[in-house]
Amino acid sequence: MYTYWLNFSRLSLRFIHICNYLCIALLIVDNTSIQYIIALLPQ
């Protein structure tokens, strides 16, 4: 039972890490795409 919870917590931690990376990647893409769109807009 204890090892099960240990594995579960490790998995959830990894999942949280993946979510954090995805959020950061989305933010970076968002910023660059916004800048790109602004650059494309006629001044």
N, CA, C and O of each residue as an XYZ file, in Angstrom:
172
protein
N       0.845     -1.197      0.000
C       0.000      0.000      0.000
C       0.884      1.253      0.000
O       0.642      2.201     -0.748
N       1.916      1.236      0.857
C       2.797      2.400      0.961
C       3.520      2.652     -0.357
O       3.639      3.794     -0.800
N       4.002      1.574     -0.982
C       4.723      1.729     -2.250
C       3.777      2.249     -3.323
O       4.179      3.023     -4.191
N       2.509      1.817     -3.261
C       1.518      2.299     -4.231
C       1.374      3.812     -4.134
O       1.390      4.509     -5.149
N       1.235      4.310     -2.927
C       1.093      5.754     -2.732
C       2.360      6.503     -3.140
O       2.304      7.616     -3.663
N       3.508      5.860     -2.886
C       4.784      6.451     -3.272
C       4.844      6.619     -4.785
O       5.208      7.680     -5.291
N       4.477      5.548     -5.503
C       4.453      5.602     -6.961
C       3.440      6.622     -7.444
O       3.711      7.372     -8.382
N       2.279      6.658     -6.813
C       1.230      7.590     -7.211
C       1.689      9.034     -7.051
O       1.492      9.856     -7.945
N       2.300      9.340     -5.911
C       2.766     10.707     -5.665
C       3.854     11.077     -6.662
O       3.911     12.214     -7.130
N       4.725     10.112     -6.991
C       5.788     10.362     -7.957
C       5.180     10.652     -9.331
O       5.627     11.556    -10.038
N       4.162      9.879     -9.700
C       3.483     10.085    -10.980
C       2.801     11.449    -11.027
O       2.901     12.164    -12.025
N       2.110     11.806     -9.951
C       1.411     13.084     -9.915
C       2.407     14.242     -9.976
O       2.144     15.263    -10.612
N       3.559     14.074     -9.308
C       4.598     15.101     -9.375
C       5.072     15.287    -10.807
O       5.225     16.412    -11.283
N       5.309     14.149    -11.501
C       5.748     14.214    -12.887
C       4.686     14.898    -13.738
O       5.003     15.704    -14.613
N       3.411     14.568    -13.471
C       2.296     15.169    -14.211
C       2.273     16.682    -14.009
O       2.074     17.442    -14.957
N       2.480     17.109    -12.759
C       2.507     18.546    -12.451
C       3.662     19.221    -13.188
O       3.510     20.323    -13.714
N       4.823     18.552    -13.223
C       5.973     19.096    -13.948
C       5.639     19.270    -15.419
O       5.942     20.307    -16.009
N       5.010     18.250    -16.019
C       4.639     18.307    -17.438
C       3.666     19.462    -17.672
O       3.796     20.196    -18.651
N       2.699     19.621    -16.780
C       1.726     20.712    -16.908
C       2.432     22.063    -16.833
O       2.127     22.976    -17.600
N       3.385     22.184    -15.894
C       4.129     23.434    -15.772
C       4.894     23.742    -17.049
O       4.873     24.872    -17.536
N       5.579     22.717    -17.596
C       6.327     22.913    -18.840
C       5.388     23.334    -19.963
O       5.713     24.227    -20.745
N       4.225     22.694    -20.044
C       3.249     23.026    -21.088
C       2.773     24.469    -20.939
O       2.666     25.200    -21.923
N       2.488     24.870    -19.705
C       2.039     26.243    -19.455
C       3.110     27.242    -19.874
O       2.805     28.241    -20.526
N       4.369     26.980    -19.505
C       5.470     27.873    -19.862
C       5.613     27.938    -21.376
O       5.780     29.018    -21.944
N       5.548     26.775    -22.030
C       5.659     26.725    -23.490
C       4.521     27.518    -24.133
O       4.742     28.266    -25.086
N       3.314     27.354    -23.613
C       2.162     28.086    -24.149
C       2.348     29.591    -23.977
O       2.044     30.364    -24.885
N       2.847     30.007    -22.813
C       3.097     31.426    -22.576
C       4.117     31.979    -23.567
O       3.924     33.054    -24.134
N       5.197     31.238    -23.770
C       6.240     31.675    -24.696
C       5.664     31.786    -26.103
O       5.875     32.791    -26.783
N       4.941     30.762    -26.543
C       4.331     30.765    -27.876
C       3.351     31.930    -27.988
O       3.317     32.628    -29.001
N       2.562     32.133    -26.946
C       1.595     33.226    -26.918
C       2.289     34.568    -27.124
O       1.879     35.361    -27.972
N       3.334     34.820    -26.352
C       4.049     36.089    -26.454
C       4.625     36.293    -27.847
O       4.477     37.369    -28.427
N       5.278     35.274    -28.388
C       5.909     35.406    -29.698
C       4.859     35.581    -30.788
O       5.048     36.376    -31.709
N       3.752     34.843    -30.693
C       2.720     34.959    -31.715
C       2.070     36.338    -31.662
O       1.752     36.909    -32.705
N       1.868     36.880    -30.463
C       1.289     38.217    -30.322
C       2.226     39.248    -30.946
O       1.786     40.132    -31.681
N       3.525     39.128    -30.648
C       4.505     40.053    -31.230
C       4.523     39.923    -32.750
O       4.631     40.918    -33.466
N       4.417     38.681    -33.236
C       4.423     38.415    -34.675
C       3.208     39.064    -35.334
O       3.329     39.692    -36.386
N       2.035     38.911    -34.712
C       0.806     39.499    -35.242
C       0.909     41.020    -35.240
O       0.519     41.675    -36.206
N       1.439     41.580    -34.148
C       1.601     43.036    -34.059
C       2.546     43.519    -35.154
O       2.316     44.564    -35.763
N       3.618     42.748    -35.406
C       4.573     43.122    -36.451
C       3.909     43.059    -37.825
O       4.228     43.861    -38.703
N       2.989     42.111    -38.018
C       2.317     41.961    -39.312
C       1.285     43.062    -39.538
O       0.999     43.427    -40.678
N       0.731     43.586    -38.456
C      -0.290     44.624    -38.598
C       0.294     45.871    -39.258
O       1.415     46.279    -38.953
N      -0.474     46.467    -40.162
C      -0.008     47.722    -40.765
C       0.126     48.817    -39.712
O      -0.804     49.078    -38.949
N       1.272     49.442    -39.681
C       1.541     50.452    -38.655
C       0.714     51.711    -38.916
O       0.802     52.676    -38.157
